[in-house]
Structure formats: structure tokens, C-alpha cells
């Protein structure tokens, strides 16, 4: 249902854009989000996007990351600018149902920020 891509190795200060291709997900029924899990830590919220365009960001990424969705089609994006070594993590796409239904996760894509 959710397939992430776009991860990889980046130097500090550089940018990456993650994509999440969705199938069978009606965006108006879900809060869409990106989460990450750093080594030996719990999964944490990065950003969420509501159907009406409302966004929410973790303090650690505010002003650097932008969550968005394609105008047509079912793709969610995470634009990551000014990357820092502490952004190194596996990034997961999430579709959380607003009322009832399945909470979907992608398989994750690894981002490594290192010089």
C-alpha cells in the first residue's frame, strides 16, 4: 500500500526528497505522515499532512523539512533540506485512519547524513 523511495547518502547541508507511492489509500480518509527511527531509538514523528493542507512538524525539523503531496496521483513527499548527521534514520511513510480502518506503514527507506 505504501512504498517509500529516495533515501540514500547525503552530506551535511545537502538535500534529499523522499517519496511515498500509495495504492488503495484515499487521502481524505487518512492523516498522512512521515516518521523516522534512529538506531537504538523509538520511532518518532517527523511530519504530518491533513487533506485540508494542515501540516505539523517535529521541532527538530521545522524550517528544514517540508511534507507535501502530489496534486494528482497518490504520492506523498518529504523534502529534506540542510540535512544534519542527526537526521540519519530509517524514514517511514504512514497513513493513519481518521476514524476507523487500517493504520498503514511503508517498509522504510534509509537516510544517512555523513561527510
Residue pairs with C-beta under 8 A, 6 or more apart in sequence:
1 22
1 23
1 24
1 25
1 95
1 104
1 106
2 20
2 21
2 22
2 25
2 93
2 94
2 95
2 104
2 105
2 106
3 20
3 21
3 22
3 93
3 106
3 107
4 18
4 19
4 20
4 91
4 92
4 93
4 106
4 107
4 108
4 109
5 18
5 19
5 20
5 21
5 109
6 16
6 17
6 18
6 19
6 109
7 16
7 18
7 91
7 109
7 110
7 111
8 16
8 110
8 111
8 112
9 112
9 113
9 114
10 16
10 83
10 111
10 112
10 113
11 83
11 113
11 114
11 115
12 83
12 84
12 85
12 113
12 114
12 115
13 82
13 83
14 83
14 113
15 79
15 80
15 81
15 82
15 83
16 80
16 83
16 111
17 77
17 78
17 79
17 80
18 34
18 77
18 78
18 80
18 91
18 93
18 109
18 111
19 75
19 76
19 77
20 32
20 34
20 75
20 76
20 77
20 78
20 93
20 106
21 74
21 75
22 74
22 75
22 76
22 93
22 95
23 74
25 74
25 95
25 104
27 51
27 69
27 74
28 51
29 97
29 98
29 99
29 101
30 51
30 95
30 96
30 97
30 98
30 104
31 48
31 49
31 50
31 95
31 96
31 98
32 48
32 49
32 50
32 67
32 69
32 76
32 93
32 94
32 95
32 96
33 45
33 46
33 47
33 48
33 49
33 67
33 93
33 94
33 95
33 96
34 46
34 47
34 48
34 67
34 76
34 78
34 91
34 92
34 93
34 94
35 43
35 44
35 45
35 46
35 91
35 92
35 94
36 43
36 44
36 46
36 87
36 89
36 90
36 91
36 92
36 111
37 43
37 44
37 89
37 90
37 92
37 108
38 44
38 86
38 88
38 89
39 88
39 89
43 92
44 58
45 56
45 58
46 57
46 58
46 61
46 65
46 67
46 78
46 91
47 55
47 56
47 57
47 58
47 61
47 65
47 66
47 67
47 78
48 55
48 56
48 67
49 55
49 67
49 68
49 69
49 76
55 67
57 65
57 67
60 86
61 80
61 87
64 80
64 81
64 82
64 83
65 78
65 79
65 80
65 81
66 77
66 78
66 79
66 81
67 76
67 77
67 78
67 79
68 76
68 77
68 79
69 75
69 76
69 77
70 76
70 77
76 93
78 91
80 87
80 111
83 111
83 113
84 113
85 113
85 114
86 113
87 111
87 113
88 111
88 112
88 113
88 114
89 110
89 111
90 108
90 109
90 110
90 111
91 108
91 109
91 110
91 111
92 105
92 106
92 107
92 108
93 105
93 106
94 103
94 104
94 105
94 106
95 103
95 104
96 103
97 103
